[in-house]
């Protein structure tokens, strides 16, 4: 009986921590803004954008109220850009390319990923996540 109560308490404790313990890394693509947006409306602190040949890392250096949107077609001056460990001045999407965008802002939560396609005219044509989706994961 005591073992069963302890097991139930442990399950409830981990479930509560899972639901309320961290803000998450959920992101989605906002077509109107042409931006990656945070589902929690908190700052996007660390983002990785990669294609088949290149991997860029973005780190927030100036915190403002606008950093819950990461713009894809205009400069993000509050972010430091790195490519192969070296700072870059800017980042521009390449035409006819598929990108994997990963938000790793909150270290307590798993990363959130979006896939986008860019056509020959630099238009974002296909996006795999255009709204926040709640995903429940039960590890037990």
N, CA, C and O atoms as a GROMACS GRO file, in nm:
protein
  560
    1UNK      N    1   0.081  -0.119   0.000
    1UNK     CA    2   0.000   0.000   0.000
    1UNK      C    3   0.086   0.126   0.000
    1UNK      O    4   0.059   0.219  -0.076
    2UNK      N    5   0.190   0.130   0.084
    2UNK     CA    6   0.278   0.247   0.091
    2UNK      C    7   0.355   0.263  -0.039
    2UNK      O    8   0.374   0.375  -0.087
    3UNK      N    9   0.401   0.151  -0.098
    3UNK     CA   10   0.472   0.158  -0.225
    3UNK      C   11   0.383   0.215  -0.334
    3UNK      O   12   0.428   0.295  -0.416
    4UNK      N   13   0.256   0.175  -0.335
    4UNK     CA   14   0.162   0.225  -0.435
    4UNK      C   15   0.140   0.376  -0.416
    4UNK      O   16   0.136   0.450  -0.514
    5UNK      N   17   0.125   0.421  -0.291
    5UNK     CA   18   0.108   0.564  -0.264
    5UNK      C   19   0.232   0.642  -0.308
    5UNK      O   20   0.219   0.750  -0.367
    6UNK      N   21   0.350   0.590  -0.278
    6UNK     CA   22   0.474   0.657  -0.319
    6UNK      C   23   0.484   0.664  -0.471
    6UNK      O   24   0.525   0.766  -0.526
    7UNK      N   25   0.447   0.558  -0.539
    7UNK     CA   26   0.452   0.555  -0.685
    7UNK      C   27   0.355   0.658  -0.742
    7UNK      O   28   0.392   0.732  -0.835
    8UNK      N   29   0.234   0.666  -0.691
    8UNK     CA   30   0.136   0.764  -0.737
    8UNK      C   31   0.184   0.907  -0.711
    8UNK      O   32   0.168   0.995  -0.795
    9UNK      N   33   0.243   0.929  -0.594
    9UNK     CA   34   0.293   1.062  -0.561
    9UNK      C   35   0.405   1.103  -0.656
    9UNK      O   36   0.409   1.217  -0.702
   10UNK      N   37   0.495   1.011  -0.685
   10UNK     CA   38   0.607   1.039  -0.776
   10UNK      C   39   0.554   1.071  -0.916
   10UNK      O   40   0.602   1.165  -0.980
   11UNK      N   41   0.459   0.994  -0.964
   11UNK     CA   42   0.401   1.020  -1.097
   11UNK      C   43   0.335   1.157  -1.100
   11UNK      O   44   0.354   1.233  -1.195
   12UNK      N   45   0.257   1.190  -0.998
   12UNK     CA   46   0.192   1.321  -0.993
   12UNK      C   47   0.294   1.434  -0.985
   12UNK      O   48   0.277   1.538  -1.049
   13UNK      N   49   0.400   1.414  -0.909
   13UNK     CA   50   0.504   1.515  -0.895
   13UNK      C   51   0.570   1.542  -1.031
   13UNK      O   52   0.583   1.658  -1.070
   14UNK      N   53   0.612   1.437  -1.103
   14UNK     CA   54   0.677   1.456  -1.232
   14UNK      C   55   0.582   1.513  -1.336
   14UNK      O   56   0.622   1.594  -1.420
   15UNK      N   57   0.457   1.474  -1.332
   15UNK     CA   58   0.358   1.528  -1.425
   15UNK      C   59   0.339   1.678  -1.400
   15UNK      O   60   0.332   1.756  -1.495
   16UNK      N   61   0.331   1.719  -1.273
   16UNK     CA   62   0.317   1.860  -1.239
   16UNK      C   63   0.441   1.938  -1.282
   16UNK      O   64   0.429   2.047  -1.338
   17UNK      N   65   0.559   1.884  -1.256
   17UNK     CA   66   0.682   1.951  -1.299
   17UNK      C   67   0.688   1.963  -1.450
   17UNK      O   68   0.733   2.065  -1.503
   18UNK      N   69   0.643   1.860  -1.519
   18UNK     CA   70   0.643   1.862  -1.664
   18UNK      C   71   0.552   1.971  -1.718
   18UNK      O   72   0.590   2.044  -1.809
   19UNK      N   73   0.434   1.983  -1.662
   19UNK     CA   74   0.337   2.081  -1.712
   19UNK      C   75   0.372   2.224  -1.674
   19UNK      O   76   0.351   2.316  -1.754
   20UNK      N   77   0.424   2.246  -1.553
   20UNK     CA   78   0.442   2.382  -1.504
   20UNK      C   79   0.586   2.421  -1.479
   20UNK      O   80   0.613   2.537  -1.446
   21UNK      N   81   0.678   2.330  -1.493
   21UNK     CA   82   0.816   2.357  -1.455
   21UNK      C   83   0.895   2.441  -1.552
   21UNK      O   84   0.990   2.507  -1.510
   22UNK      N   85   0.861   2.443  -1.678
   22UNK     CA   86   0.939   2.520  -1.773
   22UNK      C   87   0.848   2.582  -1.878
   22UNK      O   88   0.736   2.536  -1.900
   23UNK      N   89   0.898   2.687  -1.940
   23UNK     CA   90   0.815   2.760  -2.035
   23UNK      C   91   0.814   2.698  -2.173
   23UNK      O   92   0.726   2.730  -2.253
   24UNK      N   93   0.906   2.611  -2.203
   24UNK     CA   94   0.906   2.542  -2.331
   24UNK      C   95   0.975   2.621  -2.441
   24UNK      O   96   1.004   2.740  -2.426
   25UNK      N   97   0.999   2.554  -2.550
   25UNK     CA   98   1.065   2.612  -2.666
   25UNK      C   99   0.974   2.616  -2.787
   25UNK      O  100   1.022   2.629  -2.900
   26UNK      N  101   0.844   2.605  -2.767
   26UNK     CA  102   0.750   2.600  -2.878
   26UNK      C  103   0.760   2.722  -2.968
   26UNK      O  104   0.762   2.835  -2.921
   27UNK      N  105   0.765   2.697  -3.100
   27UNK     CA  106   0.770   2.805  -3.198
   27UNK      C  107   0.676   2.772  -3.313
   27UNK      O  108   0.637   2.657  -3.333
   28UNK      N  109   0.640   2.875  -3.388
   28UNK     CA  110   0.559   2.858  -3.509
   28UNK      C  111   0.597   2.967  -3.608
   28UNK      O  112   0.662   3.064  -3.571
   29UNK      N  113   0.558   2.951  -3.734
   29UNK     CA  114   0.586   3.049  -3.838
   29UNK      C  115   0.466   3.140  -3.857
   29UNK      O  116   0.355   3.093  -3.879
   30UNK      N  117   0.489   3.272  -3.848
   30UNK     CA  118   0.385   3.373  -3.870
   30UNK      C  119   0.405   3.428  -4.011
   30UNK      O  120   0.500   3.502  -4.037
   31UNK      N  121   0.315   3.392  -4.103
   31UNK     CA  122   0.331   3.430  -4.244
   31UNK      C  123   0.317   3.581  -4.264
   31UNK      O  124   0.387   3.638  -4.348
   32UNK      N  125   0.231   3.646  -4.189
   32UNK     CA  126   0.211   3.790  -4.203
   32UNK      C  127   0.339   3.866  -4.168
   32UNK      O  128   0.377   3.960  -4.238
   33UNK      N  129   0.405   3.827  -4.061
   33UNK     CA  130   0.528   3.893  -4.016
   33UNK      C  131   0.653   3.835  -4.083
   33UNK      O  132   0.761   3.895  -4.076
   34UNK      N  133   0.639   3.719  -4.148
   34UNK     CA  134   0.755   3.646  -4.203
   34UNK      C  135   0.857   3.623  -4.092
   34UNK      O  136   0.976   3.653  -4.106
   35UNK      N  137   0.806   3.568  -3.981
   35UNK     CA  138   0.889   3.553  -3.862
   35UNK      C  139   0.861   3.422  -3.792
   35UNK      O  140   0.753   3.365  -3.803
   36UNK      N  141   0.962   3.374  -3.720
   36UNK     CA  142   0.947   3.263  -3.628
   36UNK      C  143   0.905   3.324  -3.495
   36UNK      O  144   0.970   3.416  -3.446
   37UNK      N  145   0.797   3.275  -3.436
   37UNK     CA  146   0.742   3.333  -3.314
   37UNK      C  147   0.742   3.232  -3.200
   37UNK      O  148   0.727   3.112  -3.221
   38UNK      N  149   0.760   3.283  -3.081
   38UNK     CA  150   0.758   3.200  -2.961
   38UNK      C  151   0.614   3.175  -2.917
   38UNK      O  152   0.536   3.270  -2.907
   39UNK      N  153   0.580   3.051  -2.892
   39UNK     CA  154   0.445   3.017  -2.844
   39UNK      C  155   0.421   3.073  -2.704
   39UNK      O  156   0.308   3.110  -2.670
   40UNK      N  157   0.526   3.081  -2.623
   40UNK     CA  158   0.511   3.130  -2.486
   40UNK      C  159   0.521   3.282  -2.477
   40UNK      O  160   0.506   3.339  -2.369
   41UNK      N  161   0.545   3.348  -2.591
   41UNK     CA  162   0.562   3.494  -2.598
   41UNK      C  163   0.685   3.542  -2.520
   41UNK      O  164   0.697   3.661  -2.490
   42UNK      N  165   0.775   3.450  -2.488
   42UNK     CA  166   0.901   3.487  -2.423
   42UNK      C  167   1.010   3.502  -2.528
   42UNK      O  168   0.994   3.457  -2.642
   43UNK      N  169   1.119   3.565  -2.490
   43UNK     CA  170   1.228   3.589  -2.584
   43UNK      C  171   1.281   3.459  -2.643
   43UNK      O  172   1.293   3.357  -2.575
   44UNK      N  173   1.313   3.466  -2.771
   44UNK     CA  174   1.384   3.357  -2.837
   44UNK      C  175   1.532   3.388  -2.815
   44UNK      O  176   1.587   3.479  -2.877
   45UNK      N  177   1.597   3.313  -2.727
   45UNK     CA  178   1.734   3.343  -2.687
   45UNK      C  179   1.839   3.273  -2.773
   45UNK      O  180   1.948   3.325  -2.795
   46UNK      N  181   1.805   3.153  -2.820
   46UNK     CA  182   1.903   3.075  -2.897
   46UNK      C  183   1.831   2.998  -3.007
   46UNK      O  184   1.742   2.918  -2.980
   47UNK      N  185   1.871   3.025  -3.131
   47UNK     CA  186   1.807   2.965  -3.247
   47UNK      C  187   1.915   2.910  -3.340
   47UNK      O  188   2.022   2.970  -3.354
   48UNK      N  189   1.887   2.797  -3.401
   48UNK     CA  190   1.977   2.738  -3.500
   48UNK      C  191   1.900   2.726  -3.630
   48UNK      O  192   1.789   2.673  -3.633
   49UNK      N  193   1.961   2.774  -3.738
   49UNK     CA  194   1.902   2.763  -3.872
   49UNK      C  195   2.003   2.690  -3.959
   49UNK      O  196   2.118   2.733  -3.972
   50UNK      N  197   1.959   2.578  -4.017
   50UNK     CA  198   2.052   2.500  -4.098
   50UNK      C  199   1.985   2.446  -4.224
   50UNK      O  200   1.864   2.423  -4.228
   51UNK      N  201   2.070   2.427  -4.326
   51UNK     CA  202   2.027   2.358  -4.447
   51UNK      C  203   2.122   2.240  -4.468
   51UNK      O  204   2.191   2.201  -4.374
   52UNK      N  205   2.128   2.183  -4.586
   52UNK     CA  206   2.211   2.064  -4.606
   52UNK      C  207   2.360   2.092  -4.592
   52UNK      O  208   2.437   2.001  -4.560
   53UNK      N  209   2.402   2.216  -4.616
   53UNK     CA  210   2.545   2.245  -4.616
   53UNK      C  211   2.591   2.345  -4.511
   53UNK      O  212   2.710   2.352  -4.482
   54UNK      N  213   2.500   2.422  -4.453
   54UNK     CA  214   2.540   2.527  -4.359
   54UNK      C  215   2.456   2.523  -4.232
   54UNK      O  216   2.339   2.483  -4.233
   55UNK      N  217   2.519   2.566  -4.123
   55UNK     CA  218   2.450   2.572  -3.994
   55UNK      C  219   2.485   2.704  -3.927
   55UNK      O  220   2.601   2.732  -3.898
   56UNK      N  221   2.382   2.785  -3.902
   56UNK     CA  222   2.399   2.916  -3.838
   56UNK      C  223   2.341   2.911  -3.697
   56UNK      O  224   2.237   2.848  -3.673
   57UNK      N  225   2.409   2.978  -3.605
   57UNK     CA  226   2.362   2.986  -3.467
   57UNK      C  227   2.336   3.132  -3.434
   57UNK      O  228   2.417   3.220  -3.464
   58UNK      N  229   2.220   3.158  -3.373
   58UNK     CA  230   2.180   3.294  -3.336
   58UNK      C  231   2.163   3.300  -3.185
   58UNK      O  232   2.094   3.217  -3.126
   59UNK      N  233   2.227   3.398  -3.123
   59UNK     CA  234   2.219   3.416  -2.978
   59UNK      C  235   2.174   3.558  -2.948
   59UNK      O  236   2.230   3.654  -3.002
   60UNK      N  237   2.074   3.572  -2.864
   60UNK     CA  238   2.022   3.703  -2.826
   60UNK      C  239   2.127   3.779  -2.745
   60UNK      O  240   2.179   3.727  -2.646
   61UNK      N  241   2.157   3.902  -2.787
   61UNK     CA  242   2.254   3.983  -2.713
   61UNK      C  243   2.191   4.107  -2.653
   61UNK      O  244   2.243   4.161  -2.555
   62UNK      N  245   2.079   4.154  -2.708
   62UNK     CA  246   2.006   4.269  -2.654
   62UNK      C  247   1.862   4.227  -2.633
   62UNK      O  248   1.792   4.196  -2.729
   63UNK      N  249   1.817   4.226  -2.511
   63UNK     CA  250   1.681   4.182  -2.480
   63UNK      C  251   1.584   4.299  -2.491
   63UNK      O  252   1.597   4.399  -2.420
   64UNK      N  253   1.487   4.286  -2.580
   64UNK     CA  254   1.380   4.385  -2.594
   64UNK      C  255   1.247   4.312  -2.597
   64UNK      O  256   1.243   4.188  -2.599
   65UNK      N  257   1.140   4.385  -2.597
   65UNK     CA  258   1.008   4.322  -2.599
   65UNK      C  259   0.977   4.259  -2.734
   65UNK      O  260   0.878   4.186  -2.745
   66UNK      N  261   1.057   4.285  -2.835
   66UNK     CA  262   1.029   4.233  -2.970
   66UNK      C  263   1.100   4.102  -3.000
   66UNK      O  264   1.087   4.050  -3.111
   67UNK      N  265   1.172   4.047  -2.906
   67UNK     CA  266   1.250   3.928  -2.934
   67UNK      C  267   1.172   3.798  -2.926
   67UNK      O  268   1.232   3.690  -2.928
   68UNK      N  269   1.040   3.805  -2.915
   68UNK     CA  270   0.964   3.682  -2.924
   68UNK      C  271   0.929   3.653  -3.071
   68UNK      O  272   0.860   3.556  -3.101
   69UNK      N  273   0.977   3.740  -3.162
   69UNK     CA  274   0.968   3.718  -3.306
   69UNK      C  275   1.109   3.721  -3.363
   69UNK      O  276   1.187   3.811  -3.334
   70UNK      N  277   1.141   3.622  -3.445
   70UNK     CA  278   1.269   3.618  -3.514
   70UNK      C  279   1.240   3.631  -3.663
   70UNK      O  280   1.186   3.538  -3.724
   71UNK      N  281   1.274   3.746  -3.721
   71UNK     CA  282   1.238   3.776  -3.859
   71UNK      C  283   1.332   3.704  -3.957
   71UNK      O  284   1.453   3.703  -3.939
   72UNK      N  285   1.273   3.644  -4.060
   72UNK     CA  286   1.352   3.568  -4.157
   72UNK      C  287   1.395   3.650  -4.278
   72UNK      O  288   1.494   3.616  -4.342
   73UNK      N  289   1.324   3.757  -4.311
   73UNK     CA  290   1.354   3.833  -4.432
   73UNK      C  291   1.409   3.972  -4.404
   73UNK      O  292   1.428   4.051  -4.497
   74UNK      N  293   1.435   4.005  -4.279
   74UNK     CA  294   1.499   4.132  -4.246
   74UNK      C  295   1.594   4.110  -4.130
   74UNK      O  296   1.582   4.011  -4.056
   75UNK      N  297   1.690   4.200  -4.113
   75UNK     CA  298   1.792   4.181  -4.009
   75UNK      C  299   1.734   4.174  -3.867
   75UNK      O  300   1.636   4.240  -3.835
   76UNK      N  301   1.798   4.092  -3.786
   76UNK     CA  302   1.766   4.080  -3.644
   76UNK      C  303   1.887   4.135  -3.567
   76UNK      O  304   1.977   4.060  -3.530
   77UNK      N  305   1.888   4.265  -3.545
   77UNK     CA  306   2.006   4.333  -3.490
   77UNK      C  307   2.036   4.297  -3.344
   77UNK      O  308   2.145   4.324  -3.296
   78UNK      N  309   1.940   4.238  -3.276
   78UNK     CA  310   1.962   4.201  -3.136
   78UNK      C  311   2.024   4.062  -3.120
   78UNK      O  312   2.037   4.011  -3.009
   79UNK      N  313   2.062   4.002  -3.233
   79UNK     CA  314   2.119   3.867  -3.230
   79UNK      C  315   2.260   3.867  -3.286
   79UNK      O  316   2.292   3.938  -3.382
   80UNK      N  317   2.344   3.785  -3.224
   80UNK     CA  318   2.476   3.758  -3.276
   80UNK      C  319   2.465   3.634  -3.365
   80UNK      O  320   2.404   3.534  -3.327
   81UNK      N  321   2.523   3.641  -3.484
   81UNK     CA  322   2.517   3.532  -3.581
   81UNK      C  323   2.653   3.463  -3.588
   81UNK      O  324   2.756   3.530  -3.600
   82UNK      N  325   2.654   3.331  -3.579
   82UNK     CA  326   2.778   3.255  -3.593
   82UNK      C  327   2.763   3.149  -3.701
   82UNK      O  328   2.659   3.084  -3.712
   83UNK      N  329   2.869   3.134  -3.779
   83UNK     CA  330   2.877   3.027  -3.879
   83UNK      C  331   3.015   2.965  -3.866
   83UNK      O  332   3.116   3.034  -3.880
   84UNK      N  333   3.020   2.836  -3.839
   84UNK     CA  334   3.145   2.763  -3.817
   84UNK      C  335   3.231   2.827  -3.708
   84UNK      O  336   3.354   2.833  -3.720
   85UNK      N  337   3.165   2.874  -3.602
   85UNK     CA  338   3.236   2.930  -3.488
   85UNK      C  339   3.284   3.073  -3.505
   85UNK      O  340   3.346   3.128  -3.414
   86UNK      N  341   3.257   3.135  -3.619
   86UNK     CA  342   3.299   3.273  -3.644
   86UNK      C  343   3.176   3.363  -3.655
   86UNK      O  344   3.072   3.322  -3.706
   87UNK      N  345   3.190   3.485  -3.607
   87UNK     CA  346   3.080   3.582  -3.617
   87UNK      C  347   3.057   3.623  -3.761
   87UNK      O  348   3.151   3.642  -3.838
   88UNK      N  349   2.931   3.635  -3.795
   88UNK     CA  350   2.890   3.683  -3.927
   88UNK      C  351   2.818   3.816  -3.909
   88UNK      O  352   2.760   3.841  -3.804
   89UNK      N  353   2.822   3.900  -4.011
   89UNK     CA  354   2.753   4.029  -4.003
   89UNK      C  355   2.604   4.015  -4.024
   89UNK      O  356   2.526   4.092  -3.968
   90UNK      N  357   2.563   3.918  -4.105
   90UNK     CA  358   2.422   3.907  -4.141
   90UNK      C  359   2.391   3.764  -4.184
   90UNK      O  360   2.481   3.682  -4.202
   91UNK      N  361   2.264   3.737  -4.199
   91UNK     CA  362   2.217   3.607  -4.246
   91UNK      C  363   2.110   3.631  -4.352
   91UNK      O  364   2.016   3.708  -4.331
   92UNK      N  365   2.125   3.565  -4.466
   92UNK     CA  366   2.028   3.577  -4.574
   92UNK      C  367   1.988   3.436  -4.617
   92UNK      O  368   2.074   3.351  -4.639
   93UNK      N  369   1.857   3.414  -4.628
   93UNK     CA  370   1.809   3.284  -4.677
   93UNK      C  371   1.855   3.264  -4.821
   93UNK      O  372   1.859   3.359  -4.900
   94UNK      N  373   1.891   3.141  -4.855
   94UNK     CA  374   1.931   3.109  -4.991
   94UNK      C  375   1.811   3.059  -5.070
   94UNK      O  376   1.721   2.996  -5.014
   95UNK      N  377   1.807   3.087  -5.202
   95UNK     CA  378   1.694   3.042  -5.283
   95UNK      C  379   1.697   2.890  -5.304
   95UNK      O  380   1.803   2.827  -5.294
   96UNK      N  381   1.582   2.834  -5.332
   96UNK     CA  382   1.567   2.690  -5.361
   96UNK      C  383   1.630   2.603  -5.253
   96UNK      O  384   1.706   2.510  -5.282
   97UNK      N  385   1.599   2.634  -5.130
   97UNK     CA  386   1.663   2.565  -5.017
   97UNK      C  387   1.559   2.532  -4.911
   97UNK      O  388   1.464   2.607  -4.888
   98UNK      N  389   1.578   2.418  -4.847
   98UNK     CA  390   1.498   2.378  -4.732
   98UNK      C  391   1.580   2.404  -4.606
   98UNK      O  392   1.699   2.373  -4.600
   99UNK      N  393   1.514   2.462  -4.505
   99UNK     CA  394   1.580   2.495  -4.379
   99UNK      C  395   1.512   2.424  -4.262
   99UNK      O  396   1.391   2.405  -4.259
  100UNK      N  397   1.595   2.386  -4.168
  100UNK     CA  398   1.551   2.332  -4.041
  100UNK      C  399   1.582   2.439  -3.936
  100UNK      O  400   1.698   2.476  -3.918
  101UNK      N  401   1.478   2.487  -3.868
  101UNK     CA  402   1.494   2.594  -3.769
  101UNK      C  403   1.462   2.535  -3.631
  101UNK      O  404   1.355   2.479  -3.610
  102UNK      N  405   1.557   2.549  -3.539
  102UNK     CA  406   1.545   2.489  -3.407
  102UNK      C  407   1.556   2.596  -3.299
  102UNK      O  408   1.651   2.674  -3.299
  103UNK      N  409   1.461   2.598  -3.208
  103UNK     CA  410   1.465   2.689  -3.094
  103UNK      C  411   1.516   2.611  -2.973
  103UNK      O  412   1.459   2.510  -2.933
  104UNK      N  413   1.624   2.660  -2.915
  104UNK     CA  414   1.684   2.600  -2.795
  104UNK      C  415   1.698   2.703  -2.684
  104UNK      O  416   1.796   2.700  -2.610
  105UNK      N  417   1.601   2.793  -2.673
  105UNK     CA  418   1.610   2.904  -2.577
  105UNK      C  419   1.607   2.858  -2.432
  105UNK      O  420   1.682   2.908  -2.349
  106UNK      N  421   1.520   2.762  -2.400
  106UNK     CA  422   1.503   2.716  -2.264
  106UNK      C  423   1.571   2.581  -2.249
  106UNK      O  424   1.526   2.481  -2.305
  107UNK      N  425   1.679   2.578  -2.174
  107UNK     CA  426   1.756   2.455  -2.158
  107UNK      C  427   1.682   2.343  -2.087
  107UNK      O  428   1.719   2.227  -2.100
  108UNK      N  429   1.576   2.378  -2.010
  108UNK     CA  430   1.500   2.276  -1.937
  108UNK      C  431   1.403   2.200  -2.027
  108UNK      O  432   1.354   2.094  -1.989
  109UNK      N  433   1.376   2.253  -2.144
  109UNK     CA  434   1.276   2.193  -2.233
  109UNK      C  435   1.345   2.140  -2.359
  109UNK      O  436   1.453   2.185  -2.397
  110UNK      N  437   1.280   2.045  -2.422
  110UNK     CA  438   1.331   1.993  -2.547
  110UNK      C  439   1.321   2.097  -2.657
  110UNK      O  440   1.240   2.190  -2.647
  111UNK      N  441   1.403   2.085  -2.761
  111UNK     CA  442   1.399   2.183  -2.869
  111UNK      C  443   1.270   2.174  -2.949
  111UNK      O  444   1.205   2.069  -2.953
  112UNK      N  445   1.235   2.284  -3.013
  112UNK     CA  446   1.120   2.290  -3.102
  112UNK      C  447   1.174   2.315  -3.242
  112UNK      O  448   1.266   2.395  -3.260
  113UNK      N  449   1.117   2.246  -3.343
  113UNK     CA  450   1.172   2.250  -3.478
  113UNK      C  451   1.064   2.287  -3.579
  113UNK      O  452   0.950   2.243  -3.569
  114UNK      N  453   1.103   2.370  -3.676
  114UNK     CA  454   1.018   2.405  -3.790
  114UNK      C  455   1.098   2.381  -3.917
  114UNK      O  456   1.219   2.406  -3.921
  115UNK      N  457   1.032   2.332  -4.020
  115UNK     CA  458   1.095   2.315  -4.151
  115UNK      C  459   1.030   2.413  -4.247
  115UNK      O  460   0.907   2.421  -4.256
  116UNK      N  461   1.113   2.490  -4.321
  116UNK     CA  462   1.060   2.583  -4.421
  116UNK      C  463   1.130   2.560  -4.555
  116UNK      O  464   1.244   2.513  -4.559
  117UNK      N  465   1.062   2.593  -4.663
  117UNK     CA  466   1.120   2.589  -4.797
  117UNK      C  467   1.121   2.729  -4.854
  117UNK      O  468   1.026   2.806  -4.835
  118UNK      N  469   1.229   2.764  -4.925
  118UNK     CA  470   1.243   2.894  -4.990
  118UNK      C  471   1.253   2.869  -5.140
  118UNK      O  472   1.332   2.785  -5.184
  119UNK      N  473   1.174   2.943  -5.220
  119UNK     CA  474   1.176   2.923  -5.365
  119UNK      C  475   1.283   3.010  -5.432
  119UNK      O  476   1.362   3.076  -5.363
  120UNK      N  477   1.286   3.011  -5.564
  120UNK     CA  478   1.389   3.083  -5.639
  120UNK      C  479   1.378   3.234  -5.626
  120UNK      O  480   1.475   3.306  -5.653
  121UNK      N  481   1.261   3.284  -5.585
  121UNK     CA  482   1.241   3.428  -5.568
  121UNK      C  483   1.251   3.472  -5.421
  121UNK      O  484   1.209   3.582  -5.386
  122UNK      N  485   1.305   3.386  -5.337
  122UNK     CA  486   1.324   3.411  -5.194
  122UNK      C  487   1.192   3.418  -5.118
  122UNK      O  488   1.186   3.478  -5.010
  123UNK      N  489   1.089   3.359  -5.171
  123UNK     CA  490   0.962   3.350  -5.100
  123UNK      C  491   0.961   3.225  -5.013
  123UNK      O  492   1.011   3.120  -5.054
  124UNK      N  493   0.906   3.236  -4.895
  124UNK     CA  494   0.890   3.120  -4.808
  124UNK      C  495   0.762   3.051  -4.853
  124UNK      O  496   0.653   3.105  -4.837
  125UNK      N  497   0.777   2.931  -4.909
  125UNK     CA  498   0.665   2.867  -4.978
  125UNK      C  499   0.598   2.755  -4.901
  125UNK      O  500   0.478   2.734  -4.915
  126UNK      N  501   0.672   2.684  -4.822
  126UNK     CA  502   0.614   2.569  -4.753
  126UNK      C  503   0.666   2.568  -4.610
  126UNK      O  504   0.787   2.568  -4.587
  127UNK      N  505   0.575   2.566  -4.516
  127UNK     CA  506   0.611   2.566  -4.374
  127UNK      C  507   0.537   2.452  -4.307
  127UNK      O  508   0.418   2.431  -4.332
  128UNK      N  509   0.607   2.378  -4.224
  128UNK     CA  510   0.549   2.260  -4.160
  128UNK      C  511   0.475   2.291  -4.029
  128UNK      O  512   0.405   2.204  -3.977
  129UNK      N  513   0.490   2.414  -3.975
  129UNK     CA  514   0.418   2.447  -3.851
  129UNK      C  515   0.383   2.595  -3.851
  129UNK      O  516   0.470   2.681  -3.838
  130UNK      N  517   0.254   2.625  -3.867
  130UNK     CA  518   0.210   2.764  -3.876
  130UNK      C  519   0.127   2.808  -3.755
  130UNK      O  520   0.072   2.918  -3.754
  131UNK      N  521   0.119   2.724  -3.653
  131UNK     CA  522   0.051   2.763  -3.530
  131UNK      C  523   0.109   2.681  -3.415
  131UNK      O  524   0.173   2.578  -3.436
  132UNK      N  525   0.087   2.729  -3.296
  132UNK     CA  526   0.135   2.656  -3.178
  132UNK      C  527   0.055   2.528  -3.162
  132UNK      O  528  -0.068   2.528  -3.174
  133UNK      N  529   0.125   2.422  -3.136
  133UNK     CA  530   0.059   2.294  -3.114
  133UNK      C  531   0.103   2.243  -2.978
  133UNK      O  532   0.222   2.240  -2.948
  134UNK      N  533   0.008   2.202  -2.898
  134UNK     CA  534   0.046   2.146  -2.770
  134UNK      C  535   0.077   1.999  -2.790
  134UNK      O  536  -0.002   1.922  -2.846
  135UNK      N  537   0.194   1.962  -2.743
  135UNK     CA  538   0.236   1.822  -2.754
  135UNK      C  539   0.260   1.771  -2.613
  135UNK      O  540   0.348   1.820  -2.543
  136UNK      N  541   0.185   1.674  -2.573
  136UNK     CA  542   0.207   1.614  -2.443
  136UNK      C  543   0.292   1.489  -2.459
  136UNK      O  544   0.267   1.406  -2.546
  137UNK      N  545   0.388   1.478  -2.375
  137UNK     CA  546   0.478   1.365  -2.377
  137UNK      C  547   0.481   1.306  -2.236
  137UNK      O  548   0.512   1.376  -2.140
  138UNK      N  549   0.451   1.182  -2.225
  138UNK     CA  550   0.451   1.117  -2.095
  138UNK      C  551   0.563   1.014  -2.094
  138UNK      O  552   0.553   0.912  -2.162
  139UNK      N  553   0.671   1.039  -2.018
  139UNK     CA  554   0.785   0.951  -2.019
  139UNK      C  555   0.766   0.822  -1.937
  139UNK      O  556   0.859   0.742  -1.929
  140UNK      N  557   0.649   0.801  -1.877
  140UNK     CA  558   0.629   0.681  -1.794
  140UNK      C  559   0.512   0.603  -1.845
  140UNK      O  560   0.479   0.498  -1.789
   0.00000   0.00000   0.00000
